[in-house]
Amino acid sequence: MKTDKITAKISFSPKRISKALLAVLNDRGRDIIKKRYGLGENPNRMTLEAIGQEYKITRERVRQIENFSIAQIRKSKAFKEISEVFSELKELIHRYGGVVHEKEFFQSLTSDKGTQNHMHFYLVLGDEFTKIKEDDDFHHTWVTDGAMAEAVRNALKSVHKELREDDLVTEADMILKFIGKLKEASPSFEHTEELAKKWLKISKRMAPNKLGEWGVSQSPNIKARGIRDYAYLILRKHGSPMHFREVAKEIAKTFGRSAHVATCHNELIKDQRFVLVGRGLYALKEWGYNRGTVKDIVKSVLQKYGPMTRQEIISKVLKERYVKENTILVNLQNSKLFKKSPDQKYAIV
């Protein structure tokens, strides 16, 4: 799998170019464009409604002035003189396969919000660029290759469709799944690992958690909603039973969330995903542990395997509970539940 590094850097001065473009407009048109695209001292873009209230005109009138002003800029000599800017932006987007996540792309060019706004303004002006607005499935996307954009969106939908609500997938496996779907849609395109990773972020339906694992974006495994969800991720990462005190510490360390020890203990007790396997020790039910007391585990072992010797029972129970052997033997003495045969084997009464 290719892992070529994608780099992006602009060679022009956005503010100088924008100043020349805005100079062709009248005062009101220039001010409205600055406010709409955050090209002035205030980088926060204003809505049509907000600008309309300021000028005491309707939002539709603001839209008309905006569209007219953009048309004026496109017809101007200043616009024709910056063709190299559009060529450079097109080349930058081409490095990303002709499809870019709007926010991610601008951040790759600069961390300055004002400069990002200028980049956005140029993409709006340029004929080579098409914006696909966000919807329930995808974030805002800029495109220079419509066919590739369609292939990316279809591949993302296909990957999401195969994910179950509680699935967690490593980033490496997610990238492989996605590239596989892309190759089905666009066999001739060389999909690099880094490019696939950037395209995955276009999806709103899938996302990574803070541990770098991918899944359905609204799943509690990705969008943790409380101590229980954070505890699940911690135990899953650890891979073996942990004391609730250690779980609480790791939640604070890994996620920066305050987890009171007593609260953590109480939350784990109430959640069916966790099993108390020892004094304060919790494991995940999905690891094969059964909920219940030592007595319940002894009973389930005998139900599953039939009559067994004392040592055989101890061996089986210790795989599910971190307790002393004597605790198991005490439970076996309960004559109302268990009986001992002449051949020294125990069975359920």
Buried (B, 14 or more C-beta within 10 A) or exposed (E): EEEEEBEBEBEEEBEEBBEBBBEBBEEEBBBBBBBBBBBBEEBEBBEBEBBBBEBEBEBEBBBEBBEEBBEBBBEBEBBEEBEEBBEBBBEBBEBBBBBBBBEBBBEBBBEEEBBBBBBBBBBBBBEEBBEBEEEEBBBBBBBBBEEBBBBBBBBBBBBBEEBEEEBBBEBEEBBBBBBBBBBEBBEEBEBBBBBBBBBBBBBBBBBBBEBEBBBBBEBBBBEBEEBBBBBBBBBBEBEEBBBBBBBBBBBEEBBEEEBEBEBBBEBBEEBEBBBBBBEBBBBBEEBEBEEBEBBBBBBBBBEEEEBBEBEBBBBBBBEBBEBEEEEBEEBBEEEEBBBBEEEEBBEBE
